[in-house]
Amino acid sequence: MSKKKLGLEDLGGFVFSTDNDFDVDANDSEQTETPEPKDQYLEAHFSNKGRGGKIVTVIKGFEGKDEDLNSLGKTLKKKCGVGGSVKDGEIIIQGDVRNKVMEFLKQDGYRVKRVGG
């Protein structure tokens, strides 16, 4: 029997180095600047899967700092008058408020695409 060769995925995303001068924080990709709204391409999705039949609007495609993503999520929730959360780089807004969210994002200068039903 032949053994399967292990790849980086099998290590759980860890890369081991013997370089003593390696700085972990210097390669942190989350510290990049957030692009201007006109340079952002966002997608507005409708979903009810995995949420016990509850309907949500999911905004995907945001690039930039987590603080800016949280701020945008908070603003959208406030403007729509509903709850929601920010998880895994996505803004989740309770209810089918896709049209409202798209309108607010377009007013702020974002490019938004309606995805799905």
N, C-alpha and C positions, 0 to 999 in steps of 0.2 A: 504494500500500500504506500502511496506517496502522501507526504504531508503537505498541507495547504500552506502557502507562503503568507505570512502576516503582513498587512499593510498598515498605514497610519490610522485608518478607520478602526482597525481592531484594537488600537491602543486607547480608544476613547477620545481622540482628538488631541492627545498630549504628544508633544515633541520633546525629547530629552536632548540636552546639550551639555557639553563639557566646557563651554566657554565661560570663564569666570567673570568676564566683563559684560555679559549679556544683560541688558536692562529690559525687564518685562514691560514696564510702563511706557517705554519709548515706542513700542510696536502696538500700542493700544489703538485700534481702529475706531473706537467710539468717540475719540476726542477730536474727530474731524469736524470742520465747520459745517453747519447746516446750509445747504444751497438755498438760493432765493426761491420764493414760492413759484415764480414763473418757470423755474427750472425743475420743478417737482412734477412727477407724473403719478397721480394717485388713482386708485381703483375703488369704486363704491360697490360692495357686494351685499347681497341679501342672503341671510342664512337662518336656518332653524335646526340644523343638524347638531346633535350632541348637546342640546340645551333643553331637553325635555319638551320639545315642541314650541318653545318660546322663540319669537321672531326677533332678530337683531340685524343691524346694519354694520358691516365691517369695512373699515377703510384700510387698505393695504398699499404698500409701495413708498411709504415715507422714508426719506434718507436724511440722516443727520443725528444730532445729539438726542439722547433720551429725554433730557429736560425739555427740549423743544417739542418732542412728540407728546409728552405729558401735558404741556401747556396747550397744544392744539386740541388734544382730547378733552381737556377741561373746558375750553372755549366752546367746542361743538356741543358738549353735553348741556352747557348753560344756555346756549342759543336755542337748542331744541327743547329744553325743559324736561329732559329725561335723564336717566342714569346710564351708567356704562363703565368701562374700564379700558386700560391700556395694557396689553399683554403681548409679548413676543413680537414687538414691532408693529402691532396692529391696534387700531382704535376700534373698540366694540361699543356701539351705541344701542341701547334698548329700543325695540320697536322698529317698524318699517318707516324710517324717516329719511330714506335715501335721497329723495328729491330735495328736501330741506337742506340736508348736509351738503349735497352737491352745489346748491345755490350759494350757501355760505362760503364754501371753499372757493368757488369761482369769484365771489366778491373779494376775497382775500388775495386773489391772483394765482391760485393753484390751477393746474390742468387736471381735470377730473374726468374719468371714464366710467360709465355705468356698465357693470359686468353682471351677467346672469339675468334671470327672469325679472 
